[in-house]
Amino acid sequence: MQSVDRICKIIEAVVDSRDGIGVIEISEAVELPASTTHRILSSLVDLNYLVQDRISKKYTPGRVLFSISGKLVRENSLAELGRPFLMDLSDKTGETVHFCVLEDNKTYLVDKVRSNKNLTHTSNMSFRDEPYITSFGKVLLANMNDDKIDEYLASTALLRRTPNTITDRDALRAEFKKIRDQGYAIDNEEAEEGLFCIAAPIYDSKGQVSAAISISGPAFRIKDDFDKNLKFVLQTAGEMSKAIGWKLSNKER
């Protein structure tokens, strides 16, 4: 019972901190040696109950806590809710992660976690962008109804950014059908040369696709581990759908 009591007190200390908390502060709050506190924290991070920031080294609630704590979920913004999932996916794949929604036929970047690998591809994707050129944008477009897709294609100038950009409307319709059938989208150097992305849909509480998550990085690296990367992207999208789908339904951030 003593070990359970220690774990619970440490979790409470992290949850009560608004901007994260370090190991020394936690050990003082729970009256435990720093070495013991660090050992428990490491186990909680491994189990995804907590997340440790790479730079500040502070601890914040992880994706498991967000999934099981309704009260905690209700008090956080969409970006804050998504952050543990993005960090977890970036840690698993080593790539940059984007979390996006669609607003006024533009992709809106809710949050982003950069890759921690030495060799990365610096993305030029903006805060708002055309969805037809990105993996997450194509996921969001593909899951609109046919009338809205037709309206989007009729009102949008499909400009070529790279040799691989899809600018033919019929080809895009075929691409959208493929995305719906397989449950994910790729950006094969369509937005930027050398950049490859994999995206999957996030469903709201009504079963509608309301957001998307993606990984992006150098084409050669993501293609080399495509199956593994795809598995992690789909897994994370499923977890986010279950944990924060209600928030997407409320259209709030």
Disulfide bonds with the S-S distance in Angstrom:
none
